[in-house]
Amino acid sequence: MTRSPATPLPPPKARRRLRETAALTQTQLADRVGVTPATVRAWESGRTTPRGRKREAYAKLLKTLAEEETVRAPEPGPEPKLEPEAKPQPEPETKPQPEPQPQPQPQSQPQPVAAPEPVALTPAQAFDALYAFSAPALVRQTFLLTGRREQARESVERAFQAAWEHWPEVARDRDPVGWVRATAYEYALSPWQRLRPRHRHPEPPPADPGDRTLLNTLLRLPPRHRRTLVLYDGVGLDLPETAAETEASTPATANRLLRAREAVAGRLPALADPQVLHRRLAELASNERLRAAEPPTVRRGGERRARLRTRAAIAFTVALIGTTALTVRTAPTHYEPPVSPGQAVRGVPQRVAPGALSDEELELRQKLRDQVQDGPERLSPRLE
């Protein structure tokens, strides 16, 4: 059994151009296909690809928009021919005619205005534009994960500093905001945050009792379930995008989402509806006064941190080289055999503590003193 080939689709940029030419918004196109606007946004950016019946419906709609664009395009007419100039003829005498009344002129249709050419931005300007566009929302989202205002702000700044260090890669990414969001979430949910001194001091909770209860409910969820819930019901990503950002399979992500919703609905039954939960998460993040630093400050902080790391690496390398040179200088130049291990000597009497001699020892000593020891006479040299 063989599968039928997938329906061909135009490139992502062509999909967006066809939608904009037909004067359709992403929400309108999503309603016609039967998906969410976030899914259409992902299709047009190339991050995901439609499959199955959604792919067939999307391809059919794009084909219809392409045909309508072809019909609306004006057909080129024949080029006008140049007539030879006629010789001037004498005008015949005519009677004066009454002046003609002015006729209403048909209103001319407005000519399409050409789109201005895109202005090339420097890397710093592009980074500042990305930061100004996404940093405030990312700080609010990270606050839902940690419940700490300062930690949320610091996590987003560290994520943007990492993006500035890898700016060529981030600038070419299909979703730069998603790249920064994933980095900020990883830093905010790192287990090392618990070892920091300020983590021991709790921050003041939200003033509204409902917001305080919702935040406490979120913080009781496991980090993975909490992140999945914020991405799907808070940010508005679809299930495949949430699974890709959390580095999990789609069934595992769906299971985490269901368990997180059950936990929230068990404590707050009014939030069992996903639409109500989405609205309450947005209200909770918006009610807090969360500010992000200025883009130049973040860029300078990242550059300063990179310089410190570079200097530390250079200092460590110099210390390692010095230690290696000292070891080579002081090391022996010839081989010295190791000392052989000791061996036990047998036949040696055991050591006894000093004390008075016994009768046998006294008798033996007296016997040795009384007997004459005969031996060879001493030889002395003589002169002959």
C-alpha positions as CSV (number, residue, x, y, z in Angstrom):
1,M,0.0,0.0,0.0
2,T,1.5,3.3,-1.1
3,R,0.7,6.8,0.1
4,S,-0.5,9.4,-2.3
5,P,1.9,12.3,-2.8
6,A,1.3,15.4,-0.6
7,T,-0.4,18.4,-2.2
8,P,2.3,20.9,-3.4
9,L,2.4,24.3,-1.7
10,P,4.1,27.5,-2.7
11,P,7.0,28.8,-0.6
12,P,6.2,30.5,2.8
13,K,6.8,34.0,1.3
14,A,4.5,33.3,-1.6
15,R,1.8,32.2,0.8
16,R,1.9,35.4,2.7
17,R,2.0,37.5,-0.5
18,L,-1.1,35.8,-1.9
19,R,-2.9,36.5,1.4
20,E,-1.9,40.1,1.5
21,T,-2.8,40.6,-2.2
22,A,-6.3,39.3,-1.5
23,A,-6.6,41.7,1.4
24,L,-7.1,38.9,3.9
25,T,-5.9,38.9,7.5
26,Q,-4.4,35.9,9.2
27,T,-7.6,35.5,11.3
28,Q,-9.8,35.6,8.2
29,L,-7.7,33.0,6.4
30,A,-7.6,30.8,9.5
31,D,-11.4,30.9,9.7
32,R,-11.7,29.8,6.0
33,V,-9.2,26.9,6.5
34,G,-10.5,25.9,10.0
35,V,-7.3,26.6,12.1
36,T,-6.1,29.2,14.5
37,P,-4.3,32.4,13.5
38,A,-1.1,31.2,15.2
39,T,-1.1,28.1,12.9
40,V,-1.4,30.4,9.8
41,R,1.4,32.5,11.2
42,A,3.6,29.4,11.6
43,W,2.8,28.2,8.1
44,E,3.7,31.6,6.5
45,S,7.0,31.8,8.5
46,G,7.9,28.2,7.5
47,R,8.3,26.9,11.1
48,T,5.6,24.3,10.5
49,T,4.0,22.6,7.5
50,P,0.3,21.7,7.1
51,R,-0.6,18.1,6.8
52,G,-3.6,16.0,5.9
53,R,-6.9,17.6,5.2
54,K,-5.6,21.0,6.5
55,R,-2.9,20.9,3.8
56,E,-5.4,20.1,1.0
57,A,-7.8,22.9,2.2
58,Y,-4.9,25.4,2.5
59,A,-3.5,24.5,-0.9
60,K,-6.9,24.8,-2.6
61,L,-7.4,28.2,-1.0
62,L,-4.0,29.4,-2.1
63,K,-4.7,28.2,-5.6
64,T,-7.9,30.1,-5.7
65,L,-6.2,33.3,-4.5
66,A,-3.5,32.9,-7.2
67,E,-6.2,32.5,-9.9
68,E,-8.0,35.6,-8.6
69,E,-4.7,37.5,-8.7
70,T,-4.1,36.4,-12.3
71,V,-7.6,37.7,-13.3
72,R,-7.1,41.0,-11.5
73,A,-3.8,41.6,-13.3
74,P,-4.3,44.0,-16.3
75,E,-3.5,42.4,-19.7
76,P,-0.9,44.2,-21.7
77,G,-2.5,46.0,-24.7
78,P,-1.0,46.6,-28.2
79,E,1.6,49.3,-28.4
80,P,0.2,52.5,-30.0
81,K,1.4,53.1,-33.6
82,L,3.0,56.4,-34.5
83,E,0.9,58.1,-37.3
84,P,2.7,60.4,-39.8
85,E,2.1,64.1,-39.2
86,A,-0.5,65.5,-41.5
87,K,0.0,68.7,-43.3
88,P,-2.0,71.6,-42.0
89,Q,-5.2,72.3,-44.0
90,P,-6.9,75.6,-44.3
91,E,-9.8,75.8,-41.9
92,P,-13.2,76.4,-43.5
93,E,-15.2,79.4,-42.4
94,T,-17.8,78.4,-40.0
95,K,-20.5,80.2,-38.1
96,P,-19.8,80.9,-34.4
97,Q,-21.2,78.1,-32.3
98,P,-22.4,78.5,-28.7
99,E,-19.8,77.7,-26.1
100,P,-20.1,74.1,-25.0
101,Q,-21.1,73.4,-21.5
102,P,-18.5,71.7,-19.3
103,Q,-19.1,68.1,-19.0
104,P,-18.5,66.3,-15.7
105,Q,-15.1,64.4,-15.9
106,P,-15.1,60.8,-14.8
107,Q,-13.2,60.4,-11.6
108,S,-9.9,58.7,-12.2
109,Q,-9.1,55.7,-10.2
110,P,-6.3,56.1,-7.7
111,Q,-3.0,54.8,-8.9
112,P,-1.3,52.2,-6.7
113,V,1.5,53.6,-4.7
114,A,4.7,51.7,-5.0
115,A,5.9,50.3,-1.7
116,P,9.0,52.1,-0.4
117,E,12.2,50.1,-0.6
118,P,13.3,48.5,2.7
119,V,16.0,50.4,4.5
120,A,19.0,48.3,5.5
121,L,19.4,48.2,9.3
122,T,22.6,47.8,11.1
123,P,22.9,44.8,13.5
124,A,22.5,47.1,16.5
125,Q,19.3,48.7,15.0
126,A,17.8,45.4,14.2
127,F,18.6,44.1,17.7
128,D,17.0,47.2,19.3
129,A,13.9,46.8,17.1
130,L,13.5,43.1,18.2
131,Y,14.1,44.0,21.8
132,A,11.6,46.9,21.8
133,F,9.0,44.7,20.1
134,S,9.2,41.5,22.2
135,A,11.0,42.3,25.5
136,P,7.9,43.7,27.5
137,A,5.8,40.7,26.6
138,L,8.5,38.2,27.4
139,V,9.1,39.7,30.8
140,R,5.4,39.3,31.6
141,Q,5.4,35.7,30.4
142,T,8.5,34.8,32.4
143,F,6.8,36.3,35.5
144,L,4.1,33.7,35.1
145,L,6.8,31.0,35.2
146,T,8.7,32.2,38.2
147,G,6.4,34.5,40.2
148,R,9.4,36.9,40.7
149,R,9.6,40.2,39.0
150,E,13.4,40.7,39.2
151,Q,14.2,37.2,38.1
152,A,11.8,37.5,35.1
153,R,13.5,40.8,34.0
154,E,17.0,39.3,34.5
155,S,16.1,36.2,32.5
156,V,14.9,38.2,29.5
157,E,18.0,40.4,29.6
158,R,20.3,37.3,29.8
159,A,18.4,35.8,26.9
160,F,18.8,38.9,24.7
161,Q,22.5,39.2,25.7
162,A,22.9,35.6,24.4
163,A,21.0,36.6,21.3
164,W,23.4,39.5,20.7
165,E,26.4,37.2,21.1
166,H,24.9,34.9,18.4
167,W,23.3,37.7,16.4
168,P,24.0,36.4,12.9
169,E,22.4,33.1,13.8
170,V,19.4,34.7,15.5
171,A,18.9,37.2,12.7
172,R,18.6,34.4,10.2
173,D,16.3,32.3,12.4
174,R,12.7,31.9,11.2
175,D,11.4,32.9,14.6
176,P,13.9,35.2,16.5
177,V,11.3,35.8,19.2
178,G,10.9,32.1,19.8
179,W,14.7,31.7,20.0
180,V,14.9,34.4,22.7
181,R,11.8,33.1,24.5
182,A,13.2,29.6,24.8
183,T,16.5,30.9,26.1
184,A,14.7,33.1,28.7
185,Y,12.5,30.2,29.9
186,E,15.5,27.9,30.3
187,Y,17.4,30.4,32.4
188,A,14.3,31.3,34.5
189,L,13.5,27.6,35.3
190,S,17.1,26.6,35.9
191,P,17.5,24.6,39.2
192,W,20.6,26.8,40.0
193,Q,18.2,29.7,40.7
194,R,17.4,28.1,44.1
195,L,20.9,28.5,45.3
196,R,21.0,32.3,44.9
197,P,20.7,34.3,48.1
198,R,17.7,36.4,46.9
199,H,15.7,33.3,46.2
200,R,15.4,32.8,50.0
201,H,13.6,36.1,50.4
202,P,10.0,36.0,48.9
203,E,8.7,38.9,46.9
204,P,5.4,40.7,47.7
205,P,2.5,38.8,46.1
206,P,0.0,40.5,43.7
207,A,-2.5,42.8,45.4
208,D,-5.6,41.3,43.9
209,P,-6.7,38.1,45.8
210,G,-7.7,36.4,42.5
211,D,-4.4,37.1,40.9
212,R,-2.6,35.9,44.0
213,T,-4.5,32.6,44.0
214,L,-3.9,32.0,40.3
215,L,-0.2,32.7,40.6
216,N,0.2,30.3,43.6
217,T,-1.7,27.7,41.6
218,L,0.7,28.1,38.7
219,L,3.8,27.9,40.9
220,R,2.6,24.6,42.4
221,L,2.7,23.0,39.0
222,P,5.8,21.1,37.9
223,P,8.1,23.4,35.8
224,R,7.5,21.4,32.6
225,H,3.7,21.5,33.0
226,R,3.8,25.2,33.9
227,R,5.9,26.0,30.8
228,T,3.6,24.0,28.5
229,L,0.5,25.8,30.0
230,V,2.0,29.2,29.6
231,L,3.1,28.6,26.0
232,Y,-0.2,27.1,24.9
233,D,-2.9,29.0,26.9
234,G,-0.9,32.1,27.6
235,V,1.2,32.8,24.5
236,G,-1.2,31.1,22.1
237,L,1.1,28.6,20.3
238,D,-0.4,25.5,18.8
239,L,0.5,22.0,20.1
240,P,3.3,21.2,17.6
241,E,5.0,24.5,18.2
242,T,4.7,24.1,22.0
243,A,6.2,20.6,21.7
244,A,9.1,21.8,19.6
245,E,9.9,24.6,22.0
246,T,9.8,22.4,25.1
247,E,11.8,19.7,23.2
248,A,9.1,17.0,23.8
249,S,6.9,14.9,21.6
250,T,3.4,16.0,20.7
251,P,1.6,13.3,22.8
252,A,3.8,14.1,25.8
253,T,3.0,17.8,25.4
254,A,-0.7,17.1,25.2
255,N,-0.5,15.0,28.3
256,R,1.3,17.8,30.2
257,L,-1.2,20.4,29.0
258,L,-4.2,18.2,30.2
259,R,-2.7,17.6,33.6
260,A,-1.9,21.3,34.1
261,R,-5.4,22.3,33.1
262,E,-6.9,19.7,35.5
263,A,-4.7,21.0,38.3
264,V,-5.8,24.6,37.7
265,A,-9.4,23.7,37.3
266,G,-9.3,21.6,40.5
267,R,-8.4,24.7,42.5
268,L,-10.1,27.3,40.4
269,P,-13.2,25.8,38.7
270,A,-14.0,29.0,36.9
271,L,-10.9,28.6,34.8
272,A,-11.9,25.2,33.3
273,D,-12.7,27.0,30.0
274,P,-9.5,27.5,28.0
275,Q,-10.7,30.9,26.8
276,V,-11.3,32.1,30.3
277,L,-7.9,30.8,31.4
278,H,-6.2,32.6,28.5
279,R,-7.9,35.8,29.5
280,R,-7.0,35.5,33.2
281,L,-3.3,34.7,32.4
282,A,-3.1,37.8,30.2
283,E,-4.7,39.9,33.0
284,L,-2.4,38.5,35.6
285,A,0.7,39.4,33.5
286,S,-0.6,42.8,32.6
287,N,-1.6,43.8,36.2
288,E,2.0,43.7,37.4
289,R,4.4,46.6,36.8
290,L,7.1,44.9,34.9
291,R,9.7,47.0,33.2
292,A,12.5,46.1,30.8
293,A,15.8,47.8,30.5
294,E,16.7,49.9,27.5
295,P,18.2,48.1,24.5
296,P,21.6,49.8,24.6
297,T,22.0,48.9,28.2
298,V,21.4,45.2,27.4
299,R,23.8,45.3,24.6
300,R,26.5,46.9,26.6
301,G,25.9,44.5,29.5
302,G,26.3,41.5,27.1
303,E,29.5,42.9,25.6
304,R,30.9,43.6,29.1
305,R,30.1,40.0,30.1
306,A,31.7,38.6,27.0
307,R,34.9,40.6,27.7
308,L,35.1,39.4,31.2
309,R,34.7,35.8,30.1
310,T,37.4,36.3,27.5
311,R,39.8,37.7,30.0
312,A,39.1,34.9,32.4
313,A,39.8,32.4,29.7
314,I,43.0,34.1,28.8
315,A,44.1,34.2,32.5
316,F,43.3,30.5,33.0
317,T,45.2,29.6,29.8
318,V,48.3,31.6,31.0
319,A,48.2,30.0,34.4
320,L,47.9,26.6,32.8
321,I,50.9,27.3,30.5
322,G,53.0,28.6,33.5
323,T,52.1,25.5,35.6
324,T,53.1,23.2,32.7
325,A,56.4,25.0,32.2
326,L,57.2,24.9,35.9
327,T,56.5,21.2,36.0
328,V,58.7,20.5,33.0
329,R,61.5,22.6,34.5
330,T,61.5,20.9,37.9
331,A,60.8,17.3,36.8
332,P,63.7,14.8,36.9
333,T,65.6,14.2,33.7
334,H,66.5,10.5,34.4
335,Y,64.7,7.5,35.7
336,E,65.1,6.6,39.3
337,P,64.1,3.1,40.2
338,P,61.7,2.9,43.1
339,V,62.9,1.5,46.4
340,S,62.2,-2.2,46.7
341,P,59.7,-3.2,49.3
342,G,60.9,-4.4,52.6
343,Q,61.2,-8.1,53.5
344,A,60.8,-9.8,56.9
345,V,64.0,-11.2,58.4
346,R,63.7,-14.5,60.0
347,G,65.7,-16.1,63.0
348,V,66.0,-12.9,65.0
349,P,65.0,-13.4,68.6
350,Q,62.2,-11.5,69.9
351,R,62.9,-8.3,71.8
352,V,62.4,-8.5,75.5
353,A,62.0,-5.8,78.0
354,P,65.2,-5.0,80.1
355,G,65.3,-6.4,83.6
356,A,67.2,-8.6,86.1
357,L,69.0,-11.7,84.8
358,S,67.7,-15.0,85.6
359,D,69.7,-17.7,87.4
360,E,70.5,-19.5,84.2
361,E,71.7,-16.3,82.6
362,L,73.9,-15.5,85.6
363,E,75.4,-19.0,85.5
364,L,76.1,-18.7,81.8
365,R,77.8,-15.3,82.2
366,Q,80.0,-16.6,85.1
367,K,81.0,-19.6,83.0
368,L,82.0,-17.4,80.1
369,R,84.1,-15.3,82.3
370,D,86.0,-18.2,84.0
371,Q,86.9,-20.1,80.9
372,V,90.0,-18.9,79.0
373,Q,89.5,-18.3,75.4
374,D,92.4,-19.7,73.4
375,G,93.1,-18.3,70.0
376,P,95.9,-17.7,67.6
377,E,98.8,-15.6,68.8
378,R,99.1,-12.2,67.6
379,L,101.7,-11.8,64.9
380,S,104.1,-8.9,65.1
381,P,106.5,-8.1,62.3
382,R,110.3,-8.4,63.1
383,L,113.3,-7.2,61.4
384,E,115.7,-9.8,60.1
